[in-house]
Amino acid sequence: MIGPLPRLHSLLVLVTVLLAGVTGGAWVAHFSRVPVAIGAGALLGALLGAAASYLLLHDFHQRTPAHVRARSRR
């Protein structure tokens, strides 16, 4: 997990990882002998990119607010 990020930065990480996944999947499938493999590789890369961005951006620690007791001044 990267950490709690602002919404814009989370969106930029998501888009970057998805584009890298699609590009990588299409690039790897390009060297395959199957002619339809580029589309399938791009789809597989998008799925792997979505999973990677979820793992990067999801906060796995359930943070619960701490109870704070106010002390009375005497």
C-alpha positions in Angstrom: 0.0 0.0 0.0 1.3 3.4 -0.9 -0.6 5.3 1.7 -3.6 7.6 2.0 -3.3 9.8 -1.1 -5.4 12.7 -2.3 -8.1 11.7 -4.8 -6.3 13.2 -7.8 -3.1 11.3 -7.0 -5.0 8.0 -6.5 -6.6 8.5 -9.9 -3.2 9.2 -11.5 -1.7 6.0 -10.0 -4.8 4.1 -11.2 -4.5 5.4 -14.8 -0.8 4.9 -14.9 -0.9 1.3 -13.7 -3.8 0.5 -16.1 -2.0 2.0 -19.1 1.2 0.1 -18.2 -0.8 -3.1 -17.8 -2.6 -2.7 -21.2 0.6 -1.7 -23.0 2.6 -4.6 -21.4 -0.1 -7.1 -22.1 -0.4 -6.1 -25.8 3.4 -6.0 -26.1 3.8 -9.5 -24.8 0.9 -10.8 -26.9 2.4 -9.1 -30.0 5.2 -11.7 -30.0 2.7 -14.6 -29.8 1.9 -16.5 -32.9 -1.8 -16.2 -32.4 -3.2 -13.2 -34.5 -6.0 -12.3 -32.0 -3.6 -12.4 -29.0 -3.0 -8.6 -29.0 -6.6 -7.8 -27.9 -6.6 -10.7 -25.4 -3.2 -9.6 -24.1 -4.4 -6.0 -23.6 -7.5 -7.3 -21.8 -5.4 -9.5 -19.5 -3.0 -6.6 -18.9 -5.9 -4.4 -18.0 -7.2 -6.9 -15.5 -3.8 -7.4 -14.0 -3.3 -3.6 -13.9 -6.6 -3.2 -12.1 -5.6 -5.8 -9.5 -2.2 -4.2 -9.1 -3.7 -0.7 -8.6 -6.2 -2.1 -6.1 -3.3 -3.6 -4.1 -1.4 -0.4 -4.3 -4.2 1.9 -3.3 -6.3 -0.1 -0.9 -5.9 0.4 2.8 -5.9 -3.0 4.4 -5.7 -1.8 7.9 -9.1 -1.0 9.3 -8.5 2.2 11.1 -11.0 2.9 13.8 -11.1 6.3 15.5 -9.5 6.2 18.9 -11.7 7.1 21.8 -10.3 10.2 23.5 -11.3 11.0 27.0 -11.3 14.6 28.0 -9.7 15.2 31.3 -11.4 17.6 33.6 -9.2 20.3 35.1 -9.4 20.6 38.9 
